[in-house]
Amino acid sequence: MPVRLDKPWTPLTPEHIAPLPGHLGVYELADAAGEIVYIGMAGGRSLFGLKGTLSEALQAPPAGATQFRYEVTMAYHTRYLELLQAYRYDHSCLPVGNIDVD
């Protein structure tokens, strides 16, 4: 498995979120240009897993997010940290929407 998510972007719309699974996993949100603005996870306390977490993001998209991609994984916390580390390695900072991460 590659460290970075390389799946295609999907529009952040109710029609694209509705068929998502209620599984645990990680996701990335991007702006219209495809720049990652937020990296998040749907963990054990997430209501309805990825579907619920992305539905919440749709209500108040962080940093102008308009698209998303996701990965289903039981090791969501480890994978979340891995994605943050890869982003930080590439950009020397965290995504603008991840202001709550040390």
N, C-alpha and C positions, 0 to 999 in steps of 0.2 A: 504494500500500500504506500503510495507517495505521501510525503509529509504534508504537502499543500493540497487543498481541494482543487481539483481540475475539472470539475463537472460544469456543464453549461449553466448560465444564469437563467432564472425563471422570473417573469414579472411578479412583483409583490402585489397580487390582487386576490380578492376573495375566491374567484374562480380557480386560481392555481393553488390556493391553500386548502380548499375544501377536500380534495381527494388525498391529501397527505395522511400518512399513517400516524397513529397515536404513540409511536415508539420513542424511545430515548435516543438522543443524538446531539450533533453539533450543527451549526449553520453559520453562514456568512451573509451579511447584507451589504449591498453595493449601491452606489449612486448610478445615475443614467450613463455615466462614462465607464462603468465597470470597476471603479475604484472601491475597494473594500472600506466600509465605514463602520462596521460593527461585526464582531465575532461573538457568538453566543452559544448556549447549550440548553437543551431540554433535559433536565435531570429527573431524578426520582420524585421530586416534589412539584414538578411541572404538571399542571392540570392539562390532561389530554396530550402530553408529550410535545413532539414537534409541531403538530397541528395547532395546539393551544398556544404555544409560545410564539409561533409566527403570526397567529391571529392577533395576539396582543401587540406585536411589533407593527402590524398593519394599522392599528388604531392610532399609534403615535410613532411613526418611523423615525429612528434615530438618524440624525445628520443627513436628512434628505434621501434616505434609502428608497430605491424603487424596484430592486430585484434581489433575489435570494438564491442560494443553493444550500444543500444539506447533505448530511451523511448519517445514516442510522448506525449507532454503535452502543454497546453496553458499557464500554469504557469511556463514557462521555466526558468525564472530568479530565482524564489524562489527555484525551484527544483535543479538548478545548485548550488546555495549556500548551499542547504541542502546536496548535494553529496560531496561538498568540505569540509563541516564541519564534515561529517561522516568519510571521509578519514583522515582528520587531527586528529580526535579523535582516530582512529585506529592506526595511524602511527606517531603521534606527529609532522608531517610536511605535506606539500602539495605535490602532485605528481611532479616529476622532470620537466615535461613539463609545469607546471603552474607557471612559474616564474613571470608572469605579474600580479599576484593576490596579494593583500595586506593581 
